[in-house]
Amino acid sequence: MLKTISLLGVNVSRVDLALAARQIFEWVKQKERTYVCVAPVATLVDAQRDPEYLGAVNDAGMVTPDGMPIVWLARSRGCADIARTYGPDLMLEVCNHGQDLGLRHFFYGGTEDTLRKLKQKLLESYPRMMVAGSYAPPFKPGVWQEEREVIDHINGAAADIVWVGLGSPKQDFWMHLHRSLLNAPVIVGAGAAFDFCSGVKPQAPRWMQACALEWFFRLCCEPGRLWKRYLIGNSLFLIYLIKDLFKKSH
């Protein structure tokens, strides 16, 4: 059982990249059906405003600390055994070491072009990796339950891991809704990993990631799409933290 710490009500797993990957491999080995959420600041903020979303995230078998502010907050509360476990890094780590285990991967999300480029890049890096299949769903607002033929297509691929690239909170709701319908032992919400690992979108330099400035890099790349998420979301995160500290002091 993974240790967790409650941060604004979200049960964040006390993991690093290596431990998170090992846990996924163990679940696959035991054929234990679960799902993994990656939690940046936006996950904690959205969970404050939507109890249903908080429940979907906390039902996950693992909630990884995807952003440095999450790591710093956990460490400030005594969790020295936690490190950033970033969605794209987790996917690459599992795809790499999963080669020796013969793991089969299915990719759900993105566009046909993104998936094609993603599979090409992954197989260039990990030539023994087994890609069981992929599916690019048409864009739909909100959360939806997939048609039976799509579920059958995913299950027919006999994947060990289904990677979901819909972005949060949509991917977390999707995994929660479809967990009982999918046969793959593990479903992982990979966030923007499909776009970054395929080269479709630029990724922030490592030094910016380490300094918790990835949000600024992404905002500069996509201001029209991301300004609300980062400028408003980051401000709300600070407000919620102050409220939480005030609550704990009384």
NUFIPA-663938 format. One record per residue (C-alpha): x, y, z; residue number from 1. Coordinates in steps of 0.2 Angstrom, whole numbers, always signed. Layout:
BEGIN
px = X py = Y pz = Z resi = NUM
...
END
This chain:
BEGIN
px = +0 py = +0 pz = +0 resi = 1
px = +7 py = +17 pz = -5 resi = 2
px = +9 py = +30 pz = +8 resi = 3
px = +0 py = +46 pz = +4 resi = 4
px = -2 py = +64 pz = +11 resi = 5
px = -18 py = +74 pz = +10 resi = 6
px = -15 py = +91 pz = +2 resi = 7
px = -30 py = +102 pz = +1 resi = 8
px = -40 py = +85 pz = +2 resi = 9
px = -31 py = +76 pz = -12 resi = 10
px = -22 py = +61 pz = -7 resi = 11
px = -6 py = +63 pz = -16 resi = 12
px = +5 py = +47 pz = -16 resi = 13
px = +22 py = +49 pz = -8 resi = 14
px = +32 py = +42 pz = -23 resi = 15
px = +46 py = +46 pz = -34 resi = 16
px = +48 py = +42 pz = -53 resi = 17
px = +56 py = +25 pz = -49 resi = 18
px = +44 py = +20 pz = -36 resi = 19
px = +29 py = +25 pz = -46 resi = 20
px = +35 py = +14 pz = -61 resi = 21
px = +38 py = -1 pz = -50 resi = 22
px = +21 py = +1 pz = -43 resi = 23
px = +13 py = +1 pz = -60 resi = 24
px = +23 py = -15 pz = -65 resi = 25
px = +17 py = -24 pz = -49 resi = 26
px = -1 py = -20 pz = -53 resi = 27
px = +1 py = -27 pz = -70 resi = 28
px = +10 py = -42 pz = -63 resi = 29
px = -4 py = -45 pz = -51 resi = 30
px = -18 py = -40 pz = -64 resi = 31
px = -25 py = -28 pz = -51 resi = 32
px = -37 py = -16 pz = -60 resi = 33
px = -33 py = +2 pz = -55 resi = 34
px = -29 py = +19 pz = -62 resi = 35
px = -16 py = +33 pz = -60 resi = 36
px = -19 py = +52 pz = -59 resi = 37
px = -5 py = +64 pz = -61 resi = 38
px = -8 py = +79 pz = -50 resi = 39
px = -1 py = +96 pz = -54 resi = 40
px = -7 py = +112 pz = -45 resi = 41
px = -23 py = +113 pz = -57 resi = 42
px = -29 py = +96 pz = -50 resi = 43
px = -29 py = +102 pz = -32 resi = 44
px = -37 py = +118 pz = -37 resi = 45
px = -51 py = +110 pz = -47 resi = 46
px = -54 py = +97 pz = -33 resi = 47
px = -58 py = +112 pz = -21 resi = 48
px = -72 py = +117 pz = -33 resi = 49
px = -79 py = +100 pz = -38 resi = 50
px = -82 py = +87 pz = -24 resi = 51
px = -86 py = +74 pz = -38 resi = 52
px = -69 py = +77 pz = -46 resi = 53
px = -60 py = +76 pz = -29 resi = 54
px = -69 py = +59 pz = -27 resi = 55
px = -63 py = +53 pz = -44 resi = 56
px = -45 py = +58 pz = -41 resi = 57
px = -45 py = +50 pz = -23 resi = 58
px = -52 py = +34 pz = -30 resi = 59
px = -36 py = +32 pz = -40 resi = 60
px = -23 py = +19 pz = -35 resi = 61
px = -10 py = +32 pz = -36 resi = 62
px = -10 py = +51 pz = -37 resi = 63
px = +8 py = +57 pz = -43 resi = 64
px = +15 py = +73 pz = -38 resi = 65
px = +16 py = +80 pz = -55 resi = 66
px = +22 py = +98 pz = -51 resi = 67
px = +36 py = +105 pz = -40 resi = 68
px = +24 py = +116 pz = -30 resi = 69
px = +15 py = +99 pz = -25 resi = 70
px = +32 py = +92 pz = -20 resi = 71
px = +38 py = +107 pz = -10 resi = 72
px = +21 py = +108 pz = -1 resi = 73
px = +22 py = +89 pz = +4 resi = 74
px = +41 py = +91 pz = +9 resi = 75
px = +36 py = +106 pz = +20 resi = 76
px = +24 py = +95 pz = +29 resi = 77
px = +37 py = +82 pz = +33 resi = 78
px = +37 py = +71 pz = +17 resi = 79
px = +55 py = +69 pz = +13 resi = 80
px = +52 py = +53 pz = +3 resi = 81
px = +43 py = +62 pz = -12 resi = 82
px = +49 py = +69 pz = -28 resi = 83
px = +41 py = +75 pz = -44 resi = 84
px = +33 py = +62 pz = -54 resi = 85
px = +29 py = +70 pz = -70 resi = 86
px = +17 py = +62 pz = -83 resi = 87
px = +29 py = +62 pz = -98 resi = 88
px = +43 py = +56 pz = -88 resi = 89
px = +32 py = +42 pz = -80 resi = 90
px = +26 py = +37 pz = -97 resi = 91
px = +44 py = +36 pz = -104 resi = 92
px = +51 py = +27 pz = -89 resi = 93
px = +37 py = +13 pz = -90 resi = 94
px = +39 py = +11 pz = -109 resi = 95
px = +57 py = +9 pz = -107 resi = 96
px = +58 py = -3 pz = -93 resi = 97
px = +42 py = -12 pz = -98 resi = 98
px = +52 py = -18 pz = -113 resi = 99
px = +60 py = -32 pz = -103 resi = 100
px = +43 py = -37 pz = -95 resi = 101
px = +35 py = -38 pz = -112 resi = 102
px = +21 py = -25 pz = -108 resi = 103
px = +8 py = -20 pz = -121 resi = 104
px = +3 py = -2 pz = -122 resi = 105
px = -13 py = +6 pz = -128 resi = 106
px = -14 py = +25 pz = -131 resi = 107
px = -30 py = +34 pz = -130 resi = 108
px = -32 py = +52 pz = -134 resi = 109
px = -24 py = +66 pz = -145 resi = 110
px = -26 py = +66 pz = -163 resi = 111
px = -22 py = +53 pz = -177 resi = 112
px = -7 py = +64 pz = -181 resi = 113
px = -1 py = +65 pz = -163 resi = 114
px = -3 py = +47 pz = -160 resi = 115
px = +7 py = +42 pz = -176 resi = 116
px = +21 py = +53 pz = -171 resi = 117
px = +21 py = +47 pz = -153 resi = 118
px = +22 py = +29 pz = -158 resi = 119
px = +36 py = +33 pz = -170 resi = 120
px = +46 py = +42 pz = -157 resi = 121
px = +43 py = +29 pz = -144 resi = 122
px = +48 py = +15 pz = -155 resi = 123
px = +64 py = +24 pz = -160 resi = 124
px = +69 py = +26 pz = -142 resi = 125
px = +62 py = +9 pz = -136 resi = 126
px = +63 py = -3 pz = -151 resi = 127
px = +57 py = -18 pz = -141 resi = 128
px = +42 py = -9 pz = -134 resi = 129
px = +25 py = -17 pz = -139 resi = 130
px = +12 py = -5 pz = -145 resi = 131
px = -5 py = -14 pz = -144 resi = 132
px = -15 py = -1 pz = -152 resi = 133
px = -22 py = +17 pz = -151 resi = 134
px = -37 py = +27 pz = -153 resi = 135
px = -40 py = +46 pz = -156 resi = 136
px = -57 py = +50 pz = -150 resi = 137
px = -67 py = +64 pz = -158 resi = 138
px = -68 py = +80 pz = -148 resi = 139
px = -82 py = +80 pz = -136 resi = 140
px = -86 py = +93 pz = -122 resi = 141
px = -87 py = +87 pz = -105 resi = 142
px = -86 py = +69 pz = -100 resi = 143
px = -94 py = +55 pz = -110 resi = 144
px = -95 py = +36 pz = -109 resi = 145
px = -87 py = +28 pz = -124 resi = 146
px = -98 py = +18 pz = -137 resi = 147
px = -97 py = -1 pz = -134 resi = 148
px = -87 py = -4 pz = -150 resi = 149
px = -73 py = +8 pz = -144 resi = 150
px = -72 py = -1 pz = -127 resi = 151
px = -72 py = -18 pz = -137 resi = 152
px = -58 py = -11 pz = -148 resi = 153
px = -47 py = -6 pz = -132 resi = 154
px = -51 py = -23 pz = -124 resi = 155
px = -47 py = -32 pz = -140 resi = 156
px = -29 py = -25 pz = -140 resi = 157
px = -26 py = -35 pz = -124 resi = 158
px = -15 py = -21 pz = -117 resi = 159
px = -7 py = -21 pz = -100 resi = 160
px = -8 py = -2 pz = -98 resi = 161
px = -19 py = +11 pz = -106 resi = 162
px = -12 py = +28 pz = -107 resi = 163
px = -25 py = +42 pz = -108 resi = 164
px = -20 py = +59 pz = -115 resi = 165
px = -36 py = +70 pz = -113 resi = 166
px = -29 py = +83 pz = -101 resi = 167
px = -36 py = +86 pz = -83 resi = 168
px = -49 py = +85 pz = -77 resi = 169
px = -57 py = +76 pz = -92 resi = 170
px = -45 py = +61 pz = -91 resi = 171
px = -47 py = +58 pz = -73 resi = 172
px = -66 py = +58 pz = -75 resi = 173
px = -64 py = +47 pz = -90 resi = 174
px = -53 py = +34 pz = -81 resi = 175
px = -65 py = +34 pz = -66 resi = 176
px = -80 py = +31 pz = -77 resi = 177
px = -72 py = +18 pz = -88 resi = 178
px = -61 py = +8 pz = -75 resi = 179
px = -74 py = -6 pz = -73 resi = 180
px = -77 py = -7 pz = -92 resi = 181
px = -58 py = -10 pz = -97 resi = 182
px = -49 py = -26 pz = -95 resi = 183
px = -31 py = -18 pz = -94 resi = 184
px = -24 py = -19 pz = -77 resi = 185
px = -18 py = -1 pz = -76 resi = 186
px = -25 py = +15 pz = -84 resi = 187
px = -14 py = +30 pz = -83 resi = 188
px = -19 py = +48 pz = -86 resi = 189
px = -3 py = +55 pz = -95 resi = 190
px = -8 py = +73 pz = -96 resi = 191
px = +1 py = +82 pz = -110 resi = 192
px = +13 py = +68 pz = -112 resi = 193
px = +7 py = +63 pz = -129 resi = 194
px = +10 py = +81 pz = -136 resi = 195
px = +27 py = +83 pz = -128 resi = 196
px = +34 py = +65 pz = -131 resi = 197
px = +28 py = +66 pz = -149 resi = 198
px = +37 py = +82 pz = -152 resi = 199
px = +20 py = +91 pz = -157 resi = 200
px = +22 py = +104 pz = -143 resi = 201
px = +38 py = +110 pz = -136 resi = 202
px = +43 py = +105 pz = -118 resi = 203
px = +50 py = +117 pz = -105 resi = 204
px = +68 py = +115 pz = -102 resi = 205
px = +73 py = +105 pz = -87 resi = 206
px = +79 py = +120 pz = -77 resi = 207
px = +62 py = +128 pz = -79 resi = 208
px = +53 py = +112 pz = -73 resi = 209
px = +65 py = +111 pz = -58 resi = 210
px = +61 py = +129 pz = -53 resi = 211
px = +42 py = +127 pz = -55 resi = 212
px = +42 py = +138 pz = -70 resi = 213
px = +35 py = +126 pz = -83 resi = 214
px = +18 py = +134 pz = -81 resi = 215
px = +26 py = +151 pz = -87 resi = 216
px = +34 py = +142 pz = -102 resi = 217
px = +18 py = +134 pz = -107 resi = 218
px = +8 py = +150 pz = -105 resi = 219
px = +20 py = +159 pz = -116 resi = 220
px = +17 py = +145 pz = -129 resi = 221
px = -2 py = +144 pz = -128 resi = 222
px = -8 py = +160 pz = -119 resi = 223
px = -25 py = +160 pz = -127 resi = 224
px = -29 py = +142 pz = -121 resi = 225
px = -19 py = +142 pz = -104 resi = 226
px = -21 py = +159 pz = -96 resi = 227
px = -36 py = +155 pz = -86 resi = 228
px = -28 py = +138 pz = -80 resi = 229
px = -12 py = +146 pz = -74 resi = 230
px = -15 py = +164 pz = -70 resi = 231
px = -32 py = +161 pz = -61 resi = 232
px = -28 py = +144 pz = -56 resi = 233
px = -11 py = +148 pz = -48 resi = 234
px = -19 py = +163 pz = -38 resi = 235
px = -33 py = +151 pz = -32 resi = 236
px = -20 py = +138 pz = -26 resi = 237
px = -12 py = +152 pz = -15 resi = 238
px = -29 py = +157 pz = -8 resi = 239
px = -34 py = +139 pz = -4 resi = 240
px = -17 py = +136 pz = +4 resi = 241
px = -19 py = +151 pz = +15 resi = 242
px = -37 py = +146 pz = +20 resi = 243
px = -30 py = +129 pz = +24 resi = 244
px = -17 py = +135 pz = +35 resi = 245
px = -29 py = +147 pz = +44 resi = 246
px = -41 py = +132 pz = +47 resi = 247
px = -27 py = +121 pz = +54 resi = 248
px = -21 py = +135 pz = +66 resi = 249
px = -38 py = +137 pz = +74 resi = 250
END
